[in-house]
Amino acid sequence: MAEANTEALPVITQEDPAKAPAAQPEVAQQQRGGDARVEKKFLKGNPAVRWLMILFSLILLALAFVCGRELWWVRRQDNEAQAWIRPALDWVANLGHQGWFFPAGIAIGVLGVVLLILSLKPAPPKYVASAAGVHTHVYMRPIDIARRSTAVAQRVAGVYDAETVVNRKATKVTVNVTGSNAPDLAQRVQQEVQAHVGKLATNPRVRVNVRKEDAE
């Protein structure tokens, strides 16, 4: 008779957390990675060539309409007198040499270079990444950042009104005060606004300008 295998396997119970498998935290860490898009500091806006491509598409649609008209209305319905393309081609064929050919050629060449530059120009960054939470990112426009910074500055005690100008490197806040302002007012405004813009991927500097104003 074969000897039975009596080797005991380790038993893991809920009362023994030290022996729990360690694979679960690794899976959770991969899941927390989220979408790769949140790692981008900027989301780009519309490219410079966008409106030119829309205009070019409309021109192509109009040309397709003319070609369809020539094929159906002129050729199939025997309306040669209503043709558009043939008279245009005859006019070009009989045009001969004209003095405006050279400047027109230069203008077309310049236009081609401009269109080429616009087509290669990258789209400008329009939205800035901001950490809204531990694993949450939102993207804000500069105008949104300025409005939020203004609202934060206006909540500081002693500030009558505020306005903000935002660029990639700095956030300039101008606060209006009435009467005698506290000596640490600019510092308090800077701390409050910095707590807000510090979540931005660009981490801009905060500059505060205090301006005295009489309340109406």
N, CA, C and O of each residue as an XYZ file, in Angstrom:
864
protein
N       0.855     -1.210      0.000
C       0.000      0.000      0.000
C       0.879      1.245      0.000
O       1.846      1.347      0.756
N       0.515      2.198     -0.877
C       1.289      3.447     -0.928
C       1.067      4.265      0.318
O      -0.030      4.314      0.875
N       2.135      4.905      0.740
C       2.053      5.710      1.965
C       1.306      7.010      1.658
O       1.612      7.696      0.683
N       0.351      7.330      2.476
C      -0.441      8.559      2.252
C       0.388      9.782      2.564
O       1.208      9.791      3.482
N       0.146     10.851      1.748
C       0.838     12.122      1.963
C       0.142     12.884      3.077
O      -0.972     13.386      2.927
N       0.827     12.946      4.178
C       0.223     13.599      5.356
C       0.785     14.982      5.612
O       0.618     15.528      6.703
N       1.465     15.569      4.599
C       2.046     16.906      4.801
C       0.920     17.939      4.903
O       0.061     18.024      4.027
N       0.939     18.695      5.950
C      -0.122     19.677      6.194
C       0.171     20.971      5.451
O       1.307     21.444      5.444
N      -0.860     21.547      4.821
C      -0.729     22.840      4.138
C      -0.979     23.969      5.127
O      -1.784     23.809      6.044
N      -0.308     25.111      4.963
C      -0.548     26.234      5.886
C      -1.964     26.765      5.717
O      -2.477     26.894      4.605
N      -2.564     27.063      6.833
C      -3.932     27.561      6.843
C      -3.906     29.036      7.216
O      -3.326     29.414      8.234
N      -4.538     29.870      6.389
C      -4.595     31.320      6.635
C      -6.011     31.653      7.042
O      -6.951     31.397      6.290
N      -6.170     32.197      8.171
C      -7.480     32.569      8.693
C      -7.573     34.069      8.828
O      -6.564     34.770      8.743
N      -8.774     34.564      9.037
C      -8.988     35.997      9.200
C      -8.396     36.505     10.504
O      -8.110     37.696     10.633
N      -8.206     35.597     11.491
C      -7.645     36.021     12.770
C      -6.135     36.171     12.714
O      -5.526     36.597     13.696
N      -5.505     35.826     11.572
C      -4.052     35.910     11.450
C      -3.691     36.842     10.309
O      -3.318     36.367      9.237
N      -3.789     38.172     10.501
C      -3.539     39.104      9.388
C      -2.102     39.132      8.921
O      -1.827     39.597      7.815
N      -1.167     38.643      9.742
C       0.236     38.696      9.334
C       0.521     37.794      8.157
O       1.463     38.025      7.399
N      -0.323     36.728      7.997
C      -0.120     35.795      6.888
C      -0.993     36.117      5.680
O      -1.050     35.324      4.741
N      -1.657     37.236      5.683
C      -2.520     37.601      4.561
C      -1.687     37.870      3.323
O      -0.579     38.390      3.448
N      -2.169     37.540      2.136
C      -1.382     37.771      0.912
C      -1.179     39.245      0.669
O      -2.059     40.056      0.957
N      -0.016     39.598      0.137
C       0.359     41.000     -0.072
C       0.051     41.480     -1.471
O       0.495     42.565     -1.847
N      -0.693     40.716     -2.266
C      -0.965     41.112     -3.656
C      -1.997     42.222     -3.743
O      -1.965     43.015     -4.684
N      -2.903     42.297     -2.797
C      -3.976     43.279     -2.872
C      -3.497     44.724     -2.858
O      -3.992     45.526     -3.648
N      -2.514     45.106     -1.957
C      -2.048     46.495     -2.010
C      -1.432     46.865     -3.336
O      -1.573     48.005     -3.780
N      -0.728     45.903     -4.006
C      -0.126     46.221     -5.304
C      -1.190     46.509     -6.344
O      -1.031     47.416     -7.161
N      -2.287     45.737     -6.323
C      -3.375     45.982     -7.263
C      -3.999     47.338     -7.006
O      -4.314     48.072     -7.943
N      -4.180     47.673     -5.732
C      -4.776     48.965     -5.399
C      -3.879     50.099     -5.842
O      -4.362     51.141     -6.284
N      -2.545     49.901     -5.724
C      -1.635     50.945     -6.143
C      -1.704     51.164     -7.647
O      -1.596     52.297     -8.116
N      -1.883     50.085     -8.407
C      -2.018     50.245     -9.850
C      -3.328     50.938    -10.200
O      -3.375     51.740    -11.133
N      -4.377     50.638     -9.469
C      -5.652     51.272     -9.749
C      -5.625     52.755     -9.417
O      -6.314     53.554    -10.052
N      -4.825     53.121     -8.416
C      -4.765     54.533     -8.044
C      -3.992     55.350     -9.060
O      -3.994     56.580     -9.005
N      -3.325     54.666     -9.999
C      -2.586     55.426    -10.997
C      -3.492     56.288    -11.840
O      -3.089     57.362    -12.289
N      -4.722     55.829    -12.063
C      -5.700     56.616    -12.787
C      -5.330     56.797    -14.235
O      -4.483     56.093    -14.784
N      -5.991     57.762    -14.834
C      -5.783     58.062    -16.244
C      -4.477     58.810    -16.416
O      -4.122     59.658    -15.597
N      -3.762     58.491    -17.485
C      -2.480     59.157    -17.727
C      -2.654     60.631    -18.023
O      -1.680     61.377    -17.921
N      -3.817     61.083    -18.377
C      -4.029     62.478    -18.728
C      -3.867     63.412    -17.537
O      -3.544     64.586    -17.719
N      -4.083     62.917    -16.324
C      -3.955     63.783    -15.163
C      -2.508     64.151    -14.905
O      -2.251     65.071    -14.127
N      -1.539     63.465    -15.531
C      -0.144     63.791    -15.345
C       0.274     64.992    -16.194
O       1.366     65.523    -15.992
N      -0.535     65.419    -17.106
C      -0.196     66.556    -17.954
C      -0.394     67.854    -17.190
O      -1.381     68.021    -16.473
N       0.550     68.772    -17.349
C       0.425     70.060    -16.692
C      -0.559     70.966    -17.420
O      -1.197     71.821    -16.804
N      -0.682     70.780    -18.726
C      -1.546     71.641    -19.518
C      -2.418     70.789    -20.428
O      -2.050     69.681    -20.817
N      -3.574     71.334    -20.753
C      -4.371     70.842    -21.859
C      -4.386     71.942    -22.906
O      -4.655     73.104    -22.598
N      -4.100     71.572    -24.130
C      -3.947     72.565    -25.174
C      -5.300     73.034    -25.693
O      -6.295     72.311    -25.641
N      -5.305     74.260    -26.194
C      -6.505     74.828    -26.773
C      -6.575     74.569    -28.260
O      -6.031     73.582    -28.754
N      -7.236     75.447    -28.964
C      -7.413     75.289    -30.407
C      -6.127     75.661    -31.138
O      -5.492     76.658    -30.793
N      -5.732     74.882    -32.138
C      -4.550     75.254    -32.916
C      -4.819     76.495    -33.756
O      -5.966     76.837    -34.045
N      -3.730     77.162    -34.141
C      -3.867     78.407    -34.894
C      -4.484     78.192    -36.268
O      -5.089     79.106    -36.829
N      -4.336     76.995    -36.811
C      -4.819     76.726    -38.162
C      -6.272     76.254    -38.170
O      -6.805     75.932    -39.231
N      -6.906     76.210    -37.030
C      -8.252     75.628    -36.970
C      -9.231     76.378    -37.870
O      -9.908     75.761    -38.692
N      -9.312     77.684    -37.725
C     -10.306     78.449    -38.501
C      -9.972     78.453    -39.985
O     -10.869     78.507    -40.825
N      -8.683     78.395    -40.311
C      -8.317     78.305    -41.731
C      -8.769     76.976    -42.319
O      -9.215     76.921    -43.465
N      -8.657     75.910    -41.544
C      -9.107     74.608    -42.036
C     -10.635     74.567    -42.175
O     -11.164     73.932    -43.088
N     -11.329     75.242    -41.273
C     -12.792     75.318    -41.410
C     -13.159     76.076    -42.682
O     -14.050     75.659    -43.422
N     -12.466     77.199    -42.936
C     -12.719     77.967    -44.156
C     -12.368     77.149    -45.397
O     -13.093     77.181    -46.391
N     -11.260     76.418    -45.337
C     -10.865     75.583    -46.469
C     -11.884     74.472    -46.704
O     -12.163     74.122    -47.851
N     -12.437     73.920    -45.642
C     -13.470     72.885    -45.789
C     -14.723     73.447    -46.449
O     -15.341     72.785    -47.284
N     -15.098     74.667    -46.075
C     -16.266     75.289    -46.717
C     -16.018     75.542    -48.194
O     -16.922     75.385    -49.015
N     -14.792     75.934    -48.538
C     -14.460     76.144    -49.949
C     -14.550     74.826    -50.723
O     -15.058     74.796    -51.843
N     -14.057     73.741    -50.126
C     -14.138     72.438    -50.785
C     -15.591     71.989    -50.953
O     -15.940     71.393    -51.972
N     -16.439     72.270    -49.962
C     -17.859     71.938    -50.090
C     -18.507     72.730    -51.221
O     -19.310     72.195    -51.986
N     -18.150     74.010    -51.320
C     -18.687     74.820    -52.413
C     -18.205     74.306    -53.764
O     -18.971     74.285    -54.728
N     -16.941     73.891    -53.844
C     -16.417     73.348    -55.095
C     -17.113     72.033    -55.450
O     -17.399     71.781    -56.621
N     -17.383     71.206    -54.459
C     -18.101     69.962    -54.710
C     -19.516     70.246    -55.222
O     -20.020     69.537    -56.093
N     -20.149     71.281    -54.678
C     -21.478     71.651    -55.159
C     -21.434     72.099    -56.616
O     -22.297     71.732    -57.414
N     -20.414     72.900    -56.960
C     -20.295     73.365    -58.344
C     -20.046     72.190    -59.284
O     -20.641     72.126    -60.360
N     -19.180     71.266    -58.895
C     -18.911     70.103    -59.744
C     -20.160     69.238    -59.907
O     -20.445     68.750    -61.001
N     -20.895     69.052    -58.823
C     -22.132     68.289    -58.931
C     -23.144     68.982    -59.830
O     -23.855     68.320    -60.587
N     -23.217     70.305    -59.756
C     -24.124     71.061    -60.633
C     -23.728     70.893    -62.091
O     -24.588     70.730    -62.956
N     -22.405     70.935    -62.370
C     -21.964     70.796    -63.746
C     -22.275     69.395    -64.290
O     -22.651     69.243    -65.452
N     -22.117     68.380    -63.441
C     -22.360     67.017    -63.916
C     -23.845     66.728    -64.114
O     -24.226     66.066    -65.080
N     -24.678     67.220    -63.212
C     -26.096     66.875    -63.293
C     -26.903     67.901    -64.088
O     -27.605     67.539    -65.032
N     -26.809     69.157    -63.720
C     -27.648     70.180    -64.326
C     -27.193     70.531    -65.736
O     -28.019     70.731    -66.626
N     -25.878     70.606    -65.941
C     -25.363     71.038    -67.238
C     -25.241     69.856    -68.203
O     -25.756     69.925    -69.319
N     -24.569     68.771    -67.795
C     -24.320     67.658    -68.697
C     -25.546     66.769    -68.888
O     -25.868     66.402    -70.019
N     -26.222     66.424    -67.820
C     -27.329     65.474    -67.908
C     -28.620     66.128    -68.373
O     -29.455     65.469    -68.993
N     -28.799     67.407    -68.086
C     -30.034     68.103    -68.448
C     -29.868     69.012    -69.667
O     -30.781     69.763    -70.011
N     -28.702     68.943    -70.322
C     -28.444     69.715    -71.547
C     -28.660     71.213    -71.352
O     -29.386     71.852    -72.114
N     -28.018     71.762    -70.321
C     -28.060     73.212    -70.065
C     -26.650     73.785    -70.215
O     -26.086     74.339    -69.271
N     -26.104     73.644    -71.395
C     -24.741     74.119    -71.630
C     -24.624     75.627    -71.442
O     -23.562     76.127    -71.070
N     -25.697     76.344    -71.694
C     -25.629     77.799    -71.542
C     -25.502     78.226    -70.089
O     -25.108     79.360    -69.814
N     -25.827     77.340    -69.155
C     -25.766     77.662    -67.733
C     -24.477     77.140    -67.079
O     -24.378     77.107    -65.852
N     -23.508     76.740    -67.877
C     -22.275     76.179    -67.321
C     -21.451     77.264    -66.632
O     -21.463     78.422    -67.049
N     -20.744     76.882    -65.585
C     -19.848     77.781    -64.853
C     -18.381     77.434    -65.063
O     -17.542     78.327    -65.172
N     -18.070     76.156    -65.120
C     -16.668     75.758    -65.169
C     -16.060     76.004    -66.542
O     -14.949     76.524    -66.643
N     -16.780     75.633    -67.605
C     -16.226     75.802    -68.948
C     -15.928     77.270    -69.261
O     -14.833     77.548    -69.749
N     -16.829     78.229    -69.013
C     -16.454     79.627    -69.272
C     -15.257     80.090    -68.455
O     -14.447     80.884    -68.932
N     -15.141     79.596    -67.223
C     -13.994     79.976    -66.402
C     -12.695     79.436    -66.985
O     -11.683     80.136    -66.998
N     -12.717     78.191    -67.469
C     -11.517     77.624    -68.083
C     -11.183     78.319    -69.398
O     -10.008     78.526    -69.702
N     -12.188     78.682    -70.177
C     -11.935     79.417    -71.419
C     -11.338     80.784    -71.134
O     -10.466     81.247    -71.870
N     -11.801     81.436    -70.069
C     -11.266     82.761    -69.717
C      -9.796     82.653    -69.322
O      -8.987     83.502    -69.698
N      -9.442     81.597    -68.554
C      -8.044     81.405    -68.157
C      -7.185     81.066    -69.371
O      -6.054     81.539    -69.479
N      -7.716     80.243    -70.296
C      -6.942     79.850    -71.475
C      -6.672     81.025    -72.396
O      -5.620     81.071    -73.033
N      -7.584     81.970    -72.485
C      -7.433     83.128    -73.374
C      -6.891     84.355    -72.657
O      -6.877     85.448    -73.222
N      -6.451     84.187    -71.437
C      -6.030     85.355    -70.656
C      -4.736     85.951    -71.182
O      -4.611     87.174    -71.253
N      -3.775     85.123    -71.550
C      -2.498     85.639    -72.015
C      -1.676     86.195    -70.860
O      -2.011     86.013    -69.689
N      -0.585     86.880    -71.219
C       0.296     87.442    -70.201
C      -0.302     88.723    -69.627
O      -0.763     89.599    -70.359
N      -0.281     88.810    -68.297
C      -0.797     89.990    -67.617
C       0.253     90.526    -66.646
O       1.067     89.771    -66.114
N       0.221     91.824    -66.428
C       1.209     92.443    -65.547
C       1.047     92.079    -64.084
O       1.994     92.209    -63.308
N      -0.120     91.632    -63.699
C      -0.336     91.336    -62.286
C       0.021     89.895    -61.926
O      -0.151     89.483    -60.779
N       0.523     89.119    -62.910
C       0.891     87.733    -62.631
C       2.023     87.648    -61.589
O       1.963     86.830    -60.672
N       3.035     88.481    -61.734
C       4.203     88.390    -60.848
C       3.850     88.744    -59.403
O       4.157     87.953    -58.511
N       3.215     89.898    -59.121
C       2.847     90.172    -57.717
C       1.843     89.170    -57.163
O       1.876     88.853    -55.974
N       0.943     88.666    -58.023
C       0.005     87.649    -57.545
C       0.734     86.371    -57.165
O       0.381     85.730    -56.175
N       1.759     85.987    -57.948
C       2.550     84.802    -57.610
C       3.290     84.970    -56.289
O       3.359     84.041    -55.485
N       3.848     86.173    -56.069
C       4.538     86.431    -54.798
C       3.556     86.354    -53.628
O       3.867     85.775    -52.587
N       2.374     86.938    -53.805
C       1.377     86.902    -52.737
C       0.943     85.473    -52.425
O       0.767     85.112    -51.261
N       0.772     84.667    -53.459
C       0.378     83.271    -53.242
C       1.496     82.504    -52.534
O       1.226     81.672    -51.668
N       2.744     82.782    -52.899
C       3.864     82.125    -52.226
C       3.947     82.501    -50.747
O       4.167     81.644    -49.891
N       3.768     83.799    -50.456
C       3.779     84.242    -49.052
C       2.635     83.602    -48.277
O       2.811     83.173    -47.137
N       1.465     83.539    -48.901
C       0.323     82.906    -48.244
C       0.601     81.430    -47.959
O       0.224     80.915    -46.906
N       1.263     80.751    -48.903
C       1.594     79.354    -48.680
C       2.561     79.169    -47.515
O       2.415     78.234    -46.728
N       3.546     80.055    -47.401
C       4.501     79.968    -46.284
C       3.794     80.224    -44.956
O       4.046     79.532    -43.970
N       2.905     81.221    -44.932
C       2.166     81.519    -43.703
C       1.300     80.337    -43.287
O       1.255     79.976    -42.111
N       0.617     79.740    -44.248
C      -0.221     78.578    -43.934
C       0.618     77.402    -43.452
O       0.195     76.661    -42.565
N       1.794     77.228    -44.025
C       2.678     76.149    -43.576
C       3.138     76.385    -42.145
O       3.170     75.453    -41.342
N       3.492     77.622    -41.820
C       3.928     77.932    -40.456
C       2.783     77.714    -39.467
O       2.985     77.162    -38.385
N       1.587     78.150    -39.845
C       0.444     77.962    -38.958
C       0.103     76.491    -38.762
O      -0.308     76.080    -37.677
N       0.276     75.704    -39.813
C      -0.037     74.280    -39.684
C       0.965     73.567    -38.790
O       0.609     72.581    -38.143
N       2.209     74.036    -38.733
C       3.231     73.417    -37.886
C       3.279     74.017    -36.487
O       3.918     73.458    -35.596
N       2.621     75.131    -36.290
C       2.644     75.779    -34.977
C       1.829     74.966    -33.981
O       0.664     74.668    -34.248
N       2.405     74.600    -32.846
C       1.644     73.790    -31.871
C       0.541     74.606    -31.224
O       0.613     75.832    -31.141
N      -0.471     73.902    -30.775
C      -1.585     74.577    -30.101
C      -1.120     75.129    -28.763
O      -0.365     74.462    -28.055
N      -1.548     76.320    -28.403
C      -1.096     76.913    -27.137
C      -1.764     76.227    -25.955
O      -2.900     75.769    -26.074
N      -1.075     76.147    -24.808
C      -1.714     75.588    -23.607
C      -2.818     76.515    -23.113
O      -2.620     77.725    -23.006
N      -3.955     75.955    -22.819
C      -5.113     76.755    -22.426
C      -5.598     76.435    -21.023
O      -6.075     77.323    -20.318
N      -5.483     75.184    -20.610
C      -5.980     74.754    -19.306
C      -4.804     74.272    -18.459
O      -3.946     73.533    -18.943
N      -4.768     74.686    -17.210
C      -3.696     74.345    -16.277
C      -4.211     73.302    -15.305
O      -5.321     73.422    -14.786
N      -3.396     72.268    -15.055
C      -3.791     71.210    -14.128
C      -3.750     71.724    -12.700
O      -2.845     72.467    -12.320
N      -4.733     71.324    -11.921
C      -4.817     71.685    -10.507
C      -5.223     70.460     -9.723
O      -6.162     69.759    -10.100
N      -4.520     70.195     -8.628
C      -4.824     69.042     -7.791
C      -5.990     69.389     -6.879
O      -5.831     70.136     -5.913
N      -7.159     68.847     -7.185
C      -8.346     69.105     -6.365
C      -8.432     68.169     -5.180
O      -9.171     68.445     -4.235
N      -7.696     67.066     -5.202
C      -7.718     66.092     -4.120
C      -6.502     65.206     -4.208
O      -5.588     65.475     -4.988
N      -6.481     64.156     -3.419
C      -5.318     63.271     -3.390
C      -5.106     62.613     -4.742
O      -3.983     62.566     -5.244
N      -6.171     62.107     -5.329
C      -6.080     61.423     -6.617
C      -7.024     62.053     -7.638
O      -7.487     61.373     -8.554
N      -7.307     63.323     -7.492
C      -8.234     63.998     -8.395
C      -7.562     65.233     -8.974
O      -6.983     66.037     -8.243
N      -7.644     65.379    -10.290
C      -7.092     66.539    -10.974
C      -8.188     67.191    -11.812
O      -9.006     66.518    -12.438
N      -8.175     68.504    -11.804
C      -9.052     69.266    -12.681
C      -8.179     70.219    -13.478
O      -7.030     70.470    -13.117
N      -8.726     70.744    -14.554
C      -8.011     71.685    -15.401
C      -8.779     72.995    -15.426
O      -9.993     73.015    -15.626
N      -8.057     74.086    -15.220
C      -8.663     75.407    -15.076
C      -8.104     76.351    -16.123
O      -6.939     76.260    -16.511
N      -8.960     77.258    -16.573
C      -8.526     78.329    -17.460
C      -7.877     79.441    -16.640
O      -8.168     79.573    -15.451
N      -7.011     80.237    -17.244
C      -6.438     81.369    -16.499
C      -7.494     82.313    -15.942
O      -7.310     82.864    -14.856
N      -8.597     82.513    -16.662
C      -9.645     83.395    -16.165
C     -10.298     82.800    -14.920
O     -10.688     83.538    -14.015
N     -10.420     81.475    -14.867
C     -10.973     80.823    -13.682
C     -10.032     80.969    -12.494
O     -10.475     81.196    -11.368
N      -8.733     80.838    -12.745
C      -7.752     81.007    -11.674
C      -7.792     82.434    -11.138
O      -7.714     82.652     -9.929
N      -7.913     83.406    -12.044
C      -7.971     84.800    -11.610
C      -9.226     85.076    -10.791
O      -9.159     85.755     -9.767
N     -10.349     84.567    -11.224
C     -11.588     84.800    -10.478
C     -11.538     84.156     -9.105
O     -11.974     84.749     -8.118
N     -11.005     82.938     -9.041
C     -10.895     82.257     -7.759
C      -9.935     82.988     -6.834
O     -10.212     83.127     -5.642
N      -8.816     83.456     -7.360
C      -7.855     84.194     -6.546
C      -8.456     85.494     -6.028
O      -8.217     85.880     -4.884
N      -9.235     86.167     -6.866
C      -9.900     87.392     -6.425
C     -10.890     87.113     -5.305
O     -10.960     87.859     -4.327
N     -11.653     86.042     -5.449
C     -12.623     85.688     -4.406
C     -11.919     85.343     -3.096
O     -12.395     85.708     -2.021
N     -10.785     84.641     -3.183
C     -10.035     84.295     -1.978
C      -9.487     85.549     -1.311
O      -9.546     85.676     -0.088
N      -8.954     86.479     -2.103
C      -8.404     87.710     -1.534
C      -9.481     88.568     -0.894
O      -9.231     89.212      0.125
N     -10.660     88.587     -1.467
C     -11.733     89.418     -0.917
C     -12.239     88.904      0.425
O     -12.865     89.658      1.170
N     -11.984     87.650      0.746
C     -12.415     87.103      2.032
C     -11.493     87.480      3.183
O     -11.843     87.290      4.347
N     -10.317     88.012      2.864
C      -9.376     88.406      3.905
C      -9.896     89.668      4.596
O     -10.332     90.614      3.939
N      -9.843     89.668      5.911
C     -10.331     90.818      6.690
C      -9.521     92.062      6.374
O      -8.291     92.033      6.392
N     -10.218     93.158      6.084
C      -9.578     94.425      5.763
C      -9.526     94.732      4.282
O      -9.150     95.840      3.900
N      -9.895     93.778      3.432
C      -9.870     93.983      1.982
C     -11.233     94.466      1.536
O     -12.250     93.825      1.802
N     -11.250     95.607      0.852
C     -12.499     96.162      0.350
C     -12.854     95.592     -1.023
O     -14.016     95.284     -1.291
N     -11.870     95.456     -1.872
C     -12.074     94.922     -3.215
C     -10.741     94.372     -3.703
O      -9.694     94.690     -3.139
N     -10.773     93.551     -4.745
C      -9.547     92.947     -5.266
C      -9.717     92.635     -6.738
O     -10.831     92.474     -7.237
N      -8.596     92.555     -7.416
C      -8.553     92.129     -8.818
C      -7.255     91.366     -9.045
O      -6.258     91.608     -8.365
N      -7.273     90.440    -10.005
C      -6.145     89.525    -10.205
C      -5.798     89.447    -11.678
O      -6.677     89.410    -12.539
N      -4.509     89.422    -11.954
C      -3.971     89.203    -13.293
C      -3.100     87.954    -13.220
O      -2.218     87.857    -12.367
N      -3.347     86.999    -14.116
C      -2.683     85.701    -14.056
C      -1.900     85.457    -15.337
O      -2.389     85.714    -16.437
N      -0.689     84.962    -15.182
C       0.062     84.388    -16.293
C       0.702     83.097    -15.807
O       0.416     82.643    -14.699
N       1.558     82.506    -16.617
C       2.107     81.194    -16.258
C       3.052     81.269    -15.060
O       3.144     80.319    -14.284
N       3.744     82.377    -14.908
C       4.784     82.454    -13.894
C       4.339     83.138    -12.610
O       4.916     82.890    -11.551
N       3.336     83.984    -12.679
C       2.972     84.763    -11.501
C       1.479     85.042    -11.486
O       0.802     85.051    -12.514
N       0.996     85.272    -10.260
C      -0.379     85.693    -10.033
C      -0.316     87.020     -9.273
O       0.088     87.053     -8.110
N      -0.708     88.094     -9.920
C      -0.628     89.419     -9.326
C      -1.999     89.827     -8.823
O      -2.956     89.929     -9.591
N      -2.079     90.057     -7.522
C      -3.333     90.425     -6.877
C      -3.225     91.861     -6.382
O      -2.292     92.207     -5.657
N      -4.165     92.678     -6.770
C      -4.247     94.058     -6.296
C      -5.462     94.176     -5.398
O      -6.593     93.960     -5.834
N      -5.223     94.523     -4.135
C      -6.311     94.635     -3.163
C      -6.506     96.101     -2.811
O      -5.544     96.853     -2.655
N      -7.752     96.484     -2.693
C      -8.115     97.829     -2.279
C      -8.559     97.790     -0.824
O      -9.346     96.932     -0.425
N      -8.053     98.714     -0.053
C      -8.404     98.797      1.359
C      -8.956    100.182      1.645
O      -8.670    101.145      0.933
N      -9.735    100.261      2.677
C     -10.300    101.537      3.121
C      -9.733    101.874      4.485
O      -9.587    101.001      5.341
N      -9.417    103.129      4.682
C      -8.861    103.533      5.961
C      -7.421    103.074      6.098
O      -6.708    102.929      5.104
N      -6.999    102.848      7.322
C      -5.642    102.394      7.597
C      -5.610    100.873      7.573
O      -6.321    100.216      8.333
N      -4.796    100.329      6.712
C      -4.723     98.880      6.598
C      -3.694     98.312      7.559
O      -2.740     98.999      7.922
N      -3.874     97.072      7.973
C      -2.938     96.401      8.868
C      -1.608     96.169      8.155
O      -1.591     95.935      6.947
N      -0.501     96.230      8.882
C       0.801     96.057      8.219
C       1.004     94.661      7.631
O       1.788     94.486      6.698
N       0.303     93.675      8.172
C       0.471     92.318      7.662
C      -0.619     91.927      6.678
O      -0.791     90.742      6.394
N      -1.360     92.899      6.152
C      -2.459     92.582      5.244
C      -1.947     91.923      3.967
O      -2.497     90.915      3.523
N      -0.898     92.486      3.378
C      -0.363     91.925      2.143
C       0.123     90.492      2.360
O      -0.053     89.633      1.496
N       0.736     90.241      3.519
C       1.214     88.891      3.808
C       0.065     87.917      3.977
O       0.148     86.778      3.516
N      -1.012     88.346      4.632
C      -2.151     87.456      4.817
C      -2.837     87.153      3.497
O      -3.250     86.019      3.257
N      -2.961     88.154      2.644
C      -3.549     87.926      1.321
C      -2.671     86.974      0.511
O      -3.175     86.079     -0.168
N      -1.359     87.174      0.588
C      -0.452     86.304     -0.156
C      -0.556     84.862      0.324
O      -0.537     83.942     -0.493
N      -0.665     84.651      1.617
C      -0.780     83.294      2.143
C      -2.074     82.626      1.697
O      -2.076     81.447      1.343
N      -3.175     83.376      1.714
C      -4.456     82.795      1.310
C      -4.467     82.455     -0.178
O      -4.927     81.383     -0.572
N      -3.961     83.365     -0.996
C      -3.956     83.119     -2.438
C      -2.949     82.026     -2.790
O      -3.200     81.213     -3.680
N      -1.808     82.006     -2.093
C      -0.808     80.983     -2.366
C      -1.336     79.592     -2.044
O      -0.993     78.625     -2.724
N      -2.170     79.485     -1.009
C      -2.770     78.189     -0.694
C      -3.666     77.703     -1.817
O      -3.847     76.500     -2.006
N      -4.230     78.651     -2.565
C      -5.082     78.277     -3.701
C      -4.267     77.944     -4.937
O      -4.436     76.870     -5.513
N      -3.376     78.852     -5.361
C      -2.620     78.645     -6.602
C      -1.492     77.641     -6.405
O      -0.919     77.165     -7.385
N      -1.160     77.309     -5.156
C      -0.126     76.306     -4.923
C      -0.516     74.929     -5.412
O       0.347     74.067     -5.581
N      -1.807     74.701     -5.643
C      -2.261     73.424     -6.169
C      -2.099     73.322     -7.686
O      -2.279     72.248     -8.262
N      -1.764     74.429     -8.325
C      -1.595     74.408     -9.770
C      -0.282     73.731    -10.144
O       0.690     73.764     -9.390
N      -0.275     73.125    -11.309
C       0.936     72.450    -11.771
C       2.057     73.440    -12.053
O       3.230     73.086    -11.939
N       1.720     74.671    -12.416
C       2.746     75.683    -12.695
C       3.316     76.293    -11.433
O       4.413     76.852    -11.468
N       2.595     76.203    -10.300
C       3.024     76.759     -9.017
C       3.510     78.203     -9.176
O       4.669     78.488     -8.876
N       2.665     79.110     -9.633
C       3.113     80.480     -9.889
C       3.379     81.244     -8.592
O       2.841     80.914     -7.535
N       4.215     82.265     -8.700
C       4.463     83.145     -7.561
C       3.271     84.076     -7.369
O       2.568     84.410     -8.324
N       3.056     84.482     -6.143
C       1.953     85.378     -5.812
C       2.534     86.736     -5.421
O       3.381     86.834     -4.533
N       2.070     87.756     -6.087
C       2.479     89.127     -5.780
C       1.242     89.917     -5.377
O       0.216     89.872     -6.055
N       1.349     90.626     -4.287
C       0.218     91.373     -3.753
C       0.565     92.854     -3.746
O       1.628     93.253     -3.271
N      -0.332     93.654     -4.271
C      -0.186     95.103     -4.282
C      -1.366     95.691     -3.513
O      -2.523     95.459     -3.866
N      -1.073     96.441     -2.480
C      -2.111     97.039     -1.633
C      -2.331     98.473     -2.094
O      -1.393     99.262     -2.206
N      -3.587     98.785     -2.357
C      -3.947    100.120     -2.820
C      -5.055    100.677     -1.946
O      -6.088    100.036     -1.752
N      -4.839    101.861     -1.425
C      -5.829    102.471     -0.539
C      -6.906    103.147     -1.365
O      -6.617    103.844     -2.337
N      -8.141    102.935     -0.971
C      -9.275    103.469     -1.718
C     -10.359    103.871     -0.744
O     -10.588    103.190      0.256
N     -11.024    104.971     -1.031
C     -12.144    105.423     -0.205
C     -13.394    104.700     -0.589
O     -13.742    104.651     -1.769
N     -14.095    104.124      0.392
C     -15.344    103.420      0.111
C     -16.433    104.395     -0.217
O     -16.515    105.476      0.367
N     -17.282    104.009     -1.163
C     -18.382    104.886     -1.537
C     -19.495    104.816     -0.518
O     -20.513    105.493     -0.667
